[in-house]
Amino acid sequence: MNKLTSADRAKILHLLCEGSSIRAIERITGVNKITITKLLVDAGKVCMDYHDANVRDVQSKRVQCDEIWSFCYAKKRNVEAAKAAPEGAGDVWTWTALDADSKLVISYLVANRDAPSAYAFMADLAGRLASQVQLTTDNLRSYLDAVEDAFGGDIDYAILTKLYGDAPEPKGRYSPAYCTGTRKARMMGAPDMAHVSTSYVEKNNLTMRMHMRRFTRLTNAFSKKFENHAYAVALHMMYYNYVKIHGKLRTSPAMAAGIETRLWEISDIVALLEACETATASKVRGPYKKKVAEFSN
């Protein structure tokens, strides 16, 4: 069986991380879309595990949280009429927690936009921080109890509510409403109201839409399986935190946050994947070799 070289793997992953669709990569590289999808899944699993193990004890002062919408297989309103809709079909939300100074994505969660997801997201974020921080979220009701449950009183928490006017186009046409102002409210602790903002995490939402084709609106590049959607997000977060140079910081967010000492390349992600494959193969071959030795004796 033919196997992709490390260079081919790096090229495909780089194209995925820069917003190319799977079919476009198939046309560019000549690699079958099934192979590309398998590579995405395998790399996504490794990136998910690496983030979980290494983005810990983050020294942060201000954290901003938000949720970004996408969908899997069909939008929520169309799932009931869709043919053979898989489990997980419908609206999918990616929760992100961003350090306002280093721009590091500290925590992320691909799930629904409901209370259980908010609790899981905030519990994960609390476990990754080294000290008390100032937290800003939007006015999603699910955040309030989740923040209190995860942090107790060890948090300076405020919410930012955006005020909107009428949409610039008639009803039925997509166009965001005009933001006419914001309202800040202290919820817990003593947050510095001058730093109550979600601007950086909302800018990160744009970065996600630009770098993941399946987040692009009004296309047919959306995810068809929930699991693949989650793995694509995991790959992007790894690329964003460790490989991509932030325009303002002139370094990667991971280096700016002090959890990494060097700038990664895509080849480093490939090396992680191949090291995982080698370790897995050794575990599989070990019992097999033992059985062969027993049979030989």
C-alpha positions as CSV (number, residue, x, y, z in Angstrom):
1,M,0.0,0.0,0.0
2,N,1.3,3.5,-0.9
3,K,2.0,5.8,2.0
4,L,2.2,9.5,2.0
5,T,5.7,10.9,2.7
6,S,6.2,13.4,5.5
7,A,6.6,16.2,3.0
8,D,3.3,15.3,1.3
9,R,1.5,15.1,4.7
10,A,2.9,18.5,5.7
11,K,1.8,20.0,2.4
12,I,-1.8,18.7,2.8
13,L,-2.1,19.8,6.4
14,H,-0.7,23.2,5.5
15,L,-3.4,23.6,2.8
16,L,-6.1,22.5,5.2
17,C,-4.9,25.1,7.8
18,E,-4.9,27.8,5.2
19,G,-8.5,27.4,4.2
20,S,-8.4,25.0,1.2
21,S,-11.3,22.5,0.9
22,I,-10.7,18.8,0.7
23,R,-11.7,18.6,-2.9
24,A,-9.4,21.5,-3.8
25,I,-6.5,19.8,-2.1
26,E,-7.4,16.6,-4.0
27,R,-7.1,18.5,-7.3
28,I,-3.9,20.3,-6.3
29,T,-2.0,17.3,-4.9
30,G,-3.6,14.3,-6.7
31,V,-4.2,12.6,-3.4
32,N,-7.6,11.0,-3.0
33,K,-10.1,12.8,-0.8
34,I,-10.5,9.7,1.5
35,T,-6.8,9.8,2.2
36,I,-6.9,13.5,2.9
37,T,-9.8,13.0,5.3
38,K,-8.1,10.2,7.1
39,L,-5.0,12.4,7.5
40,L,-7.1,15.2,8.9
41,V,-8.7,12.9,11.4
42,D,-5.4,11.3,12.5
43,A,-3.7,14.8,12.8
44,G,-6.8,16.2,14.6
45,K,-6.7,13.5,17.2
46,V,-3.0,14.1,17.9
47,C,-3.5,17.9,18.1
48,M,-6.4,17.5,20.4
49,D,-4.3,15.3,22.8
50,Y,-1.3,17.6,22.6
51,H,-3.4,20.7,23.4
52,D,-5.1,18.9,26.3
53,A,-1.7,17.8,27.8
54,N,0.4,20.9,27.2
55,V,-1.8,24.0,27.3
56,R,-1.8,24.1,31.1
57,D,-0.8,26.5,33.9
58,V,-1.2,29.4,31.6
59,Q,-0.1,32.7,33.1
60,S,-2.9,35.0,32.0
61,K,-4.4,38.3,33.3
62,R,-7.4,38.8,31.0
63,V,-9.4,36.2,29.1
64,Q,-12.2,36.7,26.6
65,C,-14.7,34.1,25.6
66,D,-17.1,33.7,22.7
67,E,-18.9,31.1,20.6
68,I,-18.9,30.8,16.8
69,W,-21.6,29.1,14.8
70,S,-21.3,26.5,12.1
71,F,-23.2,23.4,11.1
72,C,-22.8,19.7,10.3
73,Y,-24.6,18.0,7.4
74,A,-27.5,20.4,7.5
75,K,-28.6,23.5,9.4
76,K,-30.8,22.8,12.4
77,R,-34.0,23.8,10.7
78,N,-33.3,21.4,7.8
79,V,-32.2,18.3,9.7
80,E,-35.7,16.8,10.1
81,A,-36.2,16.9,6.3
82,A,-32.7,15.8,5.5
83,K,-32.1,12.2,4.2
84,A,-30.1,9.9,6.4
85,A,-28.9,12.7,8.7
86,P,-26.1,11.3,10.9
87,E,-25.8,11.8,14.7
88,G,-24.6,15.3,15.4
89,A,-26.2,16.8,12.4
90,G,-27.4,20.4,12.8
91,D,-26.0,23.6,14.3
92,V,-22.5,23.2,15.9
93,W,-20.9,25.8,18.1
94,T,-17.2,26.2,18.9
95,W,-16.6,27.8,22.3
96,T,-13.2,29.6,22.6
97,A,-11.3,31.2,25.4
98,L,-8.6,33.6,24.3
99,D,-5.8,35.3,26.3
100,A,-6.1,39.0,25.6
101,D,-2.3,39.6,25.8
102,S,-0.7,36.6,24.1
103,K,-3.7,35.8,21.9
104,L,-3.4,32.2,22.9
105,V,-6.5,30.0,22.6
106,I,-6.4,28.5,26.0
107,S,-9.5,26.4,25.8
108,Y,-12.0,25.4,23.1
109,L,-15.0,23.1,22.9
110,V,-17.0,21.9,19.9
111,A,-20.6,21.3,21.1
112,N,-24.0,22.7,21.4
113,R,-24.8,26.2,22.6
114,D,-26.5,25.2,25.9
115,A,-25.9,25.1,29.6
116,P,-24.2,21.6,29.8
117,S,-21.7,22.8,27.2
118,A,-21.1,26.1,29.0
119,Y,-20.4,24.1,32.3
120,A,-17.9,21.8,30.5
121,F,-16.2,24.7,28.7
122,M,-15.7,26.8,31.8
123,A,-14.6,23.8,33.9
124,D,-11.9,23.1,31.2
125,L,-10.8,26.7,31.1
126,A,-10.5,26.9,34.9
127,G,-8.3,23.9,34.9
128,R,-5.8,25.4,32.5
129,L,-5.2,28.8,34.3
130,A,-2.4,29.3,36.7
131,S,-4.0,32.2,38.7
132,Q,-7.0,34.4,39.0
133,V,-8.0,36.3,35.9
134,Q,-10.4,38.9,34.6
135,L,-13.0,37.2,32.4
136,T,-15.3,38.8,29.8
137,T,-18.1,37.0,28.0
138,D,-21.2,38.1,26.0
139,N,-24.5,38.0,27.7
140,L,-25.4,34.4,27.0
141,R,-27.3,33.3,30.0
142,S,-25.6,29.9,30.3
143,Y,-22.3,31.6,31.2
144,L,-23.4,33.0,34.5
145,D,-24.0,29.8,36.5
146,A,-21.1,28.0,34.6
147,V,-18.6,30.7,35.6
148,E,-19.6,30.6,39.3
149,D,-19.6,26.8,39.3
150,A,-16.1,26.6,37.7
151,F,-14.3,29.4,39.5
152,G,-16.3,30.1,42.6
153,G,-15.3,33.5,43.9
154,D,-11.8,33.4,42.4
155,I,-12.7,35.4,39.3
156,D,-13.2,39.0,38.2
157,Y,-16.0,38.6,35.8
158,A,-17.9,41.0,33.6
159,I,-20.2,40.7,30.6
160,L,-20.4,42.8,27.5
161,T,-23.7,43.3,25.8
162,K,-23.8,44.6,22.2
163,L,-26.8,46.8,21.2
164,Y,-28.0,46.4,17.6
165,G,-30.1,48.5,15.3
166,D,-32.1,47.3,12.3
167,A,-30.5,45.1,9.6
168,P,-29.6,47.0,6.5
169,E,-31.4,44.6,4.2
170,P,-35.1,43.4,4.0
171,K,-36.1,40.4,6.1
172,G,-35.0,37.1,4.5
173,R,-31.7,38.5,3.2
174,Y,-28.6,37.8,5.2
175,S,-26.8,40.8,6.5
176,P,-25.7,41.5,10.1
177,A,-27.5,44.3,12.0
178,Y,-25.7,47.5,12.8
179,C,-24.0,47.6,16.3
180,T,-25.1,50.8,17.8
181,G,-23.2,50.5,21.1
182,T,-22.2,48.3,24.1
183,R,-23.2,47.9,27.7
184,K,-20.8,46.6,30.4
185,A,-21.9,44.9,33.6
186,R,-19.8,43.6,36.6
187,M,-20.9,40.1,37.6
188,M,-18.3,38.9,40.1
189,G,-15.2,40.2,41.8
190,A,-13.6,43.5,40.8
191,P,-13.0,43.6,37.0
192,D,-11.3,46.6,35.5
193,M,-14.1,47.9,33.4
194,A,-11.6,49.5,30.9
195,H,-10.6,46.0,29.9
196,V,-14.1,44.6,29.6
197,S,-14.0,43.6,25.9
198,T,-14.6,40.7,23.5
199,S,-12.9,42.3,20.5
200,Y,-9.9,40.0,20.4
201,V,-11.9,36.8,20.7
202,E,-14.3,38.1,18.0
203,K,-11.3,38.8,15.7
204,N,-10.3,35.2,16.4
205,N,-13.7,34.1,15.1
206,L,-12.8,35.8,11.8
207,T,-9.4,34.0,11.8
208,M,-11.2,30.7,12.2
209,R,-13.6,31.4,9.3
210,M,-10.7,32.4,7.1
211,H,-8.5,29.3,7.9
212,M,-11.1,26.6,8.0
213,R,-13.0,26.1,4.7
214,R,-15.9,24.3,6.5
215,F,-16.7,27.5,8.4
216,T,-17.1,29.5,5.2
217,R,-20.7,30.6,4.8
218,L,-22.9,29.9,1.7
219,T,-20.8,27.1,0.3
220,N,-21.0,23.3,0.1
221,A,-17.7,22.8,2.0
222,F,-19.5,22.4,5.4
223,S,-18.7,19.4,7.6
224,K,-20.6,16.2,6.9
225,K,-19.6,14.4,10.2
226,F,-19.5,16.0,13.6
227,E,-16.3,14.1,14.5
228,N,-14.4,15.4,11.5
229,H,-15.6,18.9,12.3
230,A,-14.1,18.6,15.8
231,Y,-10.8,17.3,14.4
232,A,-10.6,20.1,11.9
233,V,-11.0,22.6,14.8
234,A,-8.3,20.8,16.8
235,L,-5.9,21.0,13.8
236,H,-6.6,24.7,13.4
237,M,-6.0,25.5,17.0
238,M,-2.7,23.7,17.0
239,Y,-1.7,25.6,13.8
240,Y,-2.9,28.9,15.2
241,N,-1.2,28.6,18.7
242,Y,2.1,27.1,17.6
243,V,2.8,27.7,13.9
244,K,1.1,30.9,12.7
245,I,2.9,34.1,13.4
246,H,0.6,36.7,14.9
247,G,0.7,39.9,12.9
248,K,1.0,42.2,15.9
249,L,3.1,40.1,18.3
250,R,5.5,38.9,15.5
251,T,5.6,35.5,17.2
252,S,3.3,32.6,17.8
253,P,0.7,32.9,20.6
254,A,2.3,29.9,22.4
255,M,5.7,31.6,22.5
256,A,4.0,34.9,23.7
257,A,2.2,33.0,26.4
258,G,5.5,31.3,27.6
259,I,4.3,27.7,27.0
260,E,6.7,27.2,24.1
261,T,10.2,28.4,23.4
262,R,10.4,28.1,19.6
263,L,8.2,28.7,16.5
264,W,6.8,25.4,15.2
265,E,6.4,24.4,11.5
266,I,3.9,22.2,9.9
267,S,6.5,19.5,9.8
268,D,6.5,19.4,13.7
269,I,2.8,18.5,13.6
270,V,3.6,15.7,11.1
271,A,6.4,14.5,13.4
272,L,4.0,14.4,16.3
273,L,1.6,12.3,14.2
274,E,4.3,9.9,13.1
275,A,5.6,9.5,16.6
276,C,2.1,8.6,17.7
277,E,1.7,6.1,14.8
278,T,5.1,4.5,15.8
279,A,4.1,4.2,19.4
280,T,0.7,2.7,18.4
281,A,2.3,0.2,16.0
282,S,4.7,-0.9,18.7
283,K,1.9,-1.6,21.1
284,V,0.1,-3.7,18.5
285,R,3.2,-5.6,17.3
286,G,4.4,-6.4,20.9
287,P,1.6,-8.9,21.7
288,Y,1.8,-10.3,18.2
289,K,5.6,-10.9,18.5
290,K,5.0,-12.6,21.8
291,K,2.4,-15.0,20.2
292,V,4.8,-15.7,17.4
293,A,7.6,-16.6,19.8
294,E,5.2,-18.9,21.8
295,F,4.2,-20.6,18.6
296,S,7.8,-21.1,17.5
297,N,8.7,-22.7,20.8
